């Protein structure tokens, strides 16, 4: 006698037959055509610095239904364990000799906000000095000692960060990283700040301005360039490729002859970006000194950030100051929210315009 067939539960597509293991989150991601980090965000019902569209959310939930995916309760319990520790991981040197121009100001804000919220800090420094490093598929696993981790550095291993997010581990990157779907970040509004510097130079009467920057696609650099070009456009000044000088080695490529050529073409103001190396400002400052430019009488200089330590004793450059302590505090607020399983959002932190002494009206002959 034929045995009666089992009825599928209404409203649910039966999971694929022939398998003996529990469907994994990675399979849900493949079926939905999204990253595993996105699946983790949708199933966790929390936002980590990135907006998940309704279409993406629907694809993930449909894949969950089709596969019959159920979150691993043991993993969920492990993720929920807390010890009131927040990690701080740096991909570059955290404590150079001059604390004023290092990550120290960020850490001041981090420490104060963490203390106010009842957290202790664990500082992971192996990768910044050639120690444990940040290479390899499991290089960041040690940060799991903490309840969540804040990451600092111009360049970070994208796959490793997304793997942490996909596992449900709370992660915040200090600096814009919206190209990594699902990764939470806090950042400064470099676009508006750079735009304000250009508007200031335009108001002084400058009509040809050039940006000097490193050949680097780090978000902080692209944001500064975007704000610079946007400022030129709003002021009705010439932009495009001729307004931006990119170099992997500015100190070698920005020669005195090139600077004289720009001056002969009518350029009267030069803007450089701040980076960890300070190469762009150092190259521009050095070339101007070699040519014998009296600043701001012969030409104006501006810096999108602060000068490197070896040039901090000179005239205060026109530009903007990065609110490092405020950024550190905002990162801790977001990380604490993620640890608590809450939705986490932080607005871009505004940079303060710095009038400085290196910018003035263009020379009379221009």
C-alpha positions as CSV (number, residue, x, y, z in Angstrom):
1,X,0.0,0.0,0.0
2,X,1.4,3.4,-1.0
3,X,2.3,5.6,1.9
4,X,0.6,9.1,2.0
5,X,2.9,11.9,0.9
6,X,3.8,14.5,3.5
7,X,2.2,17.9,2.9
8,X,4.3,21.0,2.5
9,X,3.6,23.6,5.0
10,X,1.4,26.4,3.5
11,X,3.2,29.6,2.6
12,X,6.7,28.0,2.4
13,X,8.6,26.5,-0.5
14,X,10.1,23.2,0.5
15,X,13.9,23.3,0.9
16,X,15.9,21.4,-1.7
17,X,16.0,17.7,-1.1
18,X,19.0,15.4,-1.1
19,X,21.2,17.4,1.3
20,X,22.1,16.5,4.9
21,X,23.6,19.7,6.1
22,X,22.1,22.9,7.3
23,X,21.9,25.6,4.5
24,X,24.7,28.2,5.1
25,X,24.5,32.0,4.9
26,X,27.0,31.9,2.0
27,X,24.4,29.8,0.0
28,X,21.7,32.4,0.7
29,X,24.1,35.1,-0.6
30,X,24.8,33.2,-3.8
31,X,21.1,32.5,-4.5
32,X,20.2,36.1,-3.8
33,X,23.1,37.5,-5.9
34,X,24.4,39.6,-3.0
35,X,27.3,39.6,-0.6
36,X,27.3,37.6,2.6
37,X,27.6,40.8,4.5
38,X,24.3,42.0,3.0
39,X,22.6,38.8,4.1
40,X,23.9,39.2,7.6
41,X,22.5,42.8,7.7
42,X,19.1,41.8,6.4
43,X,18.7,38.9,8.8
44,X,20.1,40.8,11.7
45,X,17.5,43.6,11.1
46,X,20.0,46.3,11.8
47,X,21.7,48.9,9.7
48,X,25.5,49.2,9.6
49,X,26.3,52.4,7.8
50,X,24.8,51.3,4.5
51,X,21.2,51.4,3.1
52,X,19.7,48.1,2.1
53,X,17.2,48.6,-0.7
54,X,13.8,46.9,-0.5
55,X,14.6,45.0,-3.6
56,X,17.8,43.6,-2.1
57,X,16.0,42.8,1.1
58,X,13.3,40.9,-0.8
59,X,15.9,38.9,-2.7
60,X,17.6,37.8,0.5
61,X,14.3,36.9,2.2
62,X,13.2,34.9,-0.9
63,X,16.5,33.0,-0.9
64,X,16.1,32.3,2.8
65,X,12.6,30.9,2.2
66,X,13.6,28.8,-0.8
67,X,16.6,27.3,1.0
68,X,14.9,26.9,4.3
69,X,17.8,28.7,6.0
70,X,17.7,29.0,9.8
71,X,20.4,30.9,11.7
72,X,22.7,28.8,13.8
73,X,21.6,29.3,17.4
74,X,25.0,28.5,18.8
75,X,26.6,31.2,16.6
76,X,23.9,33.6,17.7
77,X,24.6,33.0,21.3
78,X,28.4,33.4,20.7
79,X,27.8,36.7,18.9
80,X,25.7,37.9,21.8
81,X,28.4,37.3,24.5
82,X,29.9,40.6,25.7
83,X,32.7,41.5,28.0
84,X,32.5,45.4,27.7
85,X,35.7,45.6,25.6
86,X,35.9,47.6,22.4
87,X,38.8,47.0,20.0
88,X,40.9,49.6,18.1
89,X,42.9,48.3,15.2
90,X,45.2,50.5,13.2
91,X,46.6,49.7,9.7
92,X,49.3,52.3,10.0
93,X,51.6,53.5,12.9
94,X,49.3,54.6,15.7
95,X,51.9,56.4,17.9
96,X,54.5,58.3,15.8
97,X,56.8,60.7,17.7
98,X,54.6,63.8,17.1
99,X,51.2,63.0,18.7
100,X,49.6,66.2,17.3
101,X,49.7,64.9,13.8
102,X,49.1,61.2,14.4
103,X,46.1,59.1,15.4
104,X,46.4,60.4,18.9
105,X,43.7,63.0,18.6
106,X,41.3,60.3,17.2
107,X,42.2,58.1,20.2
108,X,41.5,60.9,22.6
109,X,37.9,61.0,21.4
110,X,37.7,57.2,21.4
111,X,38.9,56.9,24.9
112,X,36.6,59.6,26.3
113,X,33.5,58.3,24.7
114,X,34.3,54.6,25.6
115,X,34.8,55.6,29.2
116,X,31.6,57.5,29.3
117,X,29.8,54.4,28.0
118,X,31.4,52.0,30.4
119,X,33.8,50.2,28.0
120,X,37.4,49.4,28.2
121,X,39.6,49.5,25.1
122,X,41.9,46.9,23.6
123,X,44.5,48.4,21.2
124,X,45.6,46.0,18.4
125,X,48.9,47.4,16.9
126,X,50.6,44.3,15.3
127,X,50.0,45.4,11.7
128,X,51.3,49.0,12.1
129,X,54.9,48.0,12.8
130,X,55.5,44.8,10.9
131,X,54.2,42.6,13.7
132,X,51.4,40.2,13.2
133,X,50.4,42.0,10.0
134,X,47.1,42.4,8.3
135,X,47.5,40.0,5.4
136,X,45.9,36.6,5.0
137,X,42.4,35.3,5.4
138,X,42.3,35.2,9.2
139,X,44.6,38.1,10.0
140,X,41.9,40.1,11.8
141,X,40.4,37.2,13.8
142,X,42.2,38.4,17.0
143,X,39.9,41.4,17.2
144,X,37.1,39.0,18.2
145,X,38.5,39.2,21.8
146,X,36.5,42.4,22.0
147,X,32.7,43.0,21.6
148,X,33.3,45.0,18.5
149,X,36.2,46.8,16.8
150,X,37.0,50.2,15.4
151,X,39.4,50.2,12.4
152,X,41.7,53.1,11.5
153,X,43.9,53.6,8.4
154,X,44.0,54.9,4.9
155,X,44.0,51.4,3.4
156,X,42.3,48.3,4.9
157,X,41.8,44.7,3.7
158,X,38.3,44.8,2.3
159,X,37.6,41.0,2.3
160,X,38.7,40.6,5.9
161,X,36.5,43.5,7.1
162,X,33.5,42.2,5.2
163,X,34.1,38.7,6.6
164,X,33.8,40.1,10.1
165,X,30.6,41.9,9.2
166,X,29.1,38.7,7.5
167,X,29.8,36.8,10.8
168,X,27.7,39.4,12.7
169,X,30.8,40.9,14.4
170,X,30.3,44.7,15.1
171,X,32.7,46.7,12.9
172,X,33.2,50.4,12.4
173,X,35.7,52.0,10.0
174,X,36.9,55.5,10.8
175,X,36.7,57.1,7.4
176,X,34.3,56.8,4.5
177,X,34.1,53.2,3.1
178,X,30.7,53.1,1.4
179,X,32.2,51.1,-1.4
180,X,32.2,48.1,1.0
181,X,28.5,47.1,1.2
182,X,27.4,46.6,4.8
183,X,30.5,48.1,6.5
184,X,29.7,50.8,9.0
185,X,31.8,53.9,9.0
186,X,32.0,57.4,10.3
187,X,33.7,60.2,8.4
188,X,34.5,63.9,8.0
189,X,32.8,66.0,5.4
190,X,35.8,66.6,3.2
191,X,33.7,67.5,0.2
192,X,32.1,70.5,1.8
193,X,35.3,71.6,3.5
194,X,37.3,71.4,0.3
195,X,34.6,73.3,-1.6
196,X,34.8,76.0,1.1
197,X,38.5,76.4,0.6
198,X,38.1,76.9,-3.1
199,X,35.3,79.4,-2.5
200,X,37.6,81.4,-0.3
201,X,40.3,81.5,-2.9
202,X,37.8,82.5,-5.6
203,X,36.5,85.3,-3.4
204,X,40.1,86.6,-3.1
205,X,40.1,86.9,-6.9
206,X,41.9,83.8,-8.0
207,X,40.8,82.5,-11.4
208,X,43.2,79.6,-12.0
209,X,43.7,77.1,-9.2
210,X,45.5,73.7,-9.2
211,X,45.1,70.8,-6.8
212,X,48.2,68.7,-6.0
213,X,47.4,65.2,-4.7
214,X,48.8,61.7,-4.5
215,X,47.9,59.1,-7.1
216,X,45.7,57.2,-4.7
217,X,42.0,56.1,-4.8
218,X,41.6,56.3,-1.0
219,X,38.1,57.7,-0.3
220,X,39.5,60.6,1.7
221,X,41.5,61.7,-1.4
222,X,38.6,61.3,-3.8
223,X,36.3,63.2,-1.5
224,X,38.8,66.1,-1.4
225,X,39.1,66.1,-5.2
226,X,35.4,66.0,-5.6
227,X,34.9,69.0,-3.3
228,X,37.7,70.9,-5.0
229,X,36.2,70.4,-8.5
230,X,32.7,71.2,-7.2
231,X,34.1,74.4,-5.8
232,X,35.6,75.4,-9.1
233,X,32.4,74.7,-10.9
234,X,30.3,76.7,-8.5
235,X,32.8,79.6,-8.8
236,X,32.7,79.4,-12.6
237,X,36.4,78.6,-12.7
238,X,38.1,76.2,-15.2
239,X,38.3,72.6,-13.9
240,X,38.8,69.2,-15.5
241,X,42.0,67.2,-15.7
242,X,44.2,70.3,-16.0
243,X,43.1,71.5,-12.6
244,X,44.3,68.4,-10.8
245,X,47.9,67.2,-10.6
246,X,48.1,63.5,-9.5
247,X,51.4,61.8,-8.8
248,X,52.6,58.6,-7.0
249,X,55.7,60.5,-6.1
250,X,54.9,64.2,-5.7
251,X,58.2,65.2,-4.3
252,X,59.9,63.9,-7.4
253,X,57.4,64.9,-10.0
254,X,56.4,68.4,-8.8
255,X,59.6,70.2,-10.0
256,X,60.4,73.8,-9.9
257,X,60.1,73.9,-13.7
258,X,56.6,72.5,-13.5
259,X,55.6,75.1,-10.9
260,X,57.1,78.0,-13.0
261,X,55.1,76.6,-16.0
262,X,51.8,76.9,-14.1
263,X,52.6,80.4,-12.9
264,X,53.4,81.4,-16.5
265,X,50.0,80.0,-17.6
266,X,48.2,82.2,-15.1
267,X,47.8,79.8,-12.1
268,X,47.8,81.9,-8.9
269,X,46.7,79.5,-6.2
270,X,47.7,75.9,-5.4
271,X,45.9,73.5,-3.1
272,X,47.3,70.3,-1.6
273,X,45.7,67.4,0.2
274,X,46.7,66.0,3.6
275,X,47.6,62.3,3.7
276,X,49.4,60.1,6.1
277,X,52.7,60.8,4.3
278,X,52.2,64.5,3.8
279,X,53.9,64.2,0.4
280,X,51.6,66.5,-1.6
281,X,52.0,69.4,0.8
282,X,55.7,68.8,1.3
283,X,56.3,68.7,-2.5
284,X,54.3,71.9,-3.1
285,X,55.9,73.7,-0.2
286,X,59.4,72.6,-1.3
287,X,58.9,73.6,-5.0
288,X,57.5,77.0,-4.0
289,X,60.5,77.6,-1.7
290,X,63.0,76.6,-4.4
291,X,61.4,78.9,-7.0
292,X,61.5,81.7,-4.5
293,X,57.7,82.3,-4.3
294,X,56.8,84.8,-1.6
295,X,53.5,83.4,-0.3
296,X,50.9,84.9,-0.5
297,X,52.4,87.9,-2.4
298,X,53.4,85.9,-5.5
299,X,51.0,83.0,-5.2
300,X,48.6,81.5,-2.6
301,X,48.8,78.1,-1.1
302,X,46.1,76.1,0.7
303,X,46.1,72.7,2.5
304,X,43.1,70.4,2.8
305,X,43.9,69.3,6.3
306,X,47.0,69.9,8.5
307,X,50.7,70.0,7.6
308,X,53.0,67.1,8.4
309,X,55.1,67.4,11.6
310,X,58.3,68.6,9.9
311,X,56.4,71.6,8.4
312,X,54.2,72.5,11.3
313,X,56.5,75.3,12.5
314,X,56.0,77.4,9.4
315,X,53.2,79.8,8.6
316,X,49.7,78.5,9.3
317,X,48.4,77.3,5.9
318,X,44.9,78.3,4.7
319,X,42.7,75.3,4.7
320,X,40.6,73.3,7.2
321,X,41.1,71.4,10.4
322,X,39.9,67.8,10.7
323,X,37.8,67.2,13.9
324,X,39.7,64.1,15.0
325,X,38.5,63.8,18.6
326,X,34.9,64.3,17.4
327,X,35.3,61.6,14.8
328,X,36.7,59.2,17.4
329,X,33.8,59.8,19.7
330,X,31.3,59.3,16.8
331,X,32.9,56.0,15.9
332,X,32.5,54.7,19.5
333,X,28.9,55.8,19.6
334,X,28.2,53.9,16.4
335,X,30.2,50.8,17.5
336,X,28.4,50.7,20.9
337,X,25.0,50.8,19.1
338,X,26.0,47.9,16.9
339,X,27.2,45.9,19.8
340,X,23.8,46.5,21.4
341,X,22.1,45.3,18.2
342,X,20.6,48.7,17.5
343,X,20.4,50.7,14.2
344,X,23.5,52.9,14.0
345,X,23.7,56.2,12.1
346,X,26.1,59.1,12.5
347,X,26.1,62.2,10.3
348,X,29.3,63.4,8.6
349,X,31.4,65.5,10.9
350,X,32.0,69.0,9.6
351,X,35.5,70.3,9.3
352,X,36.4,73.8,10.5
353,X,37.7,76.3,8.0
354,X,41.1,77.7,8.8
355,X,41.9,81.2,7.4
356,X,45.7,80.8,7.8
357,X,48.3,83.2,6.4
358,X,49.2,81.5,3.1
359,X,46.4,82.8,0.9
360,X,45.7,86.3,-0.3
361,X,44.7,88.2,-3.4
362,X,46.5,87.2,-6.7
363,X,49.4,89.3,-7.9
364,X,48.4,92.6,-9.5
365,X,49.8,91.6,-12.9
366,X,47.2,88.7,-13.0
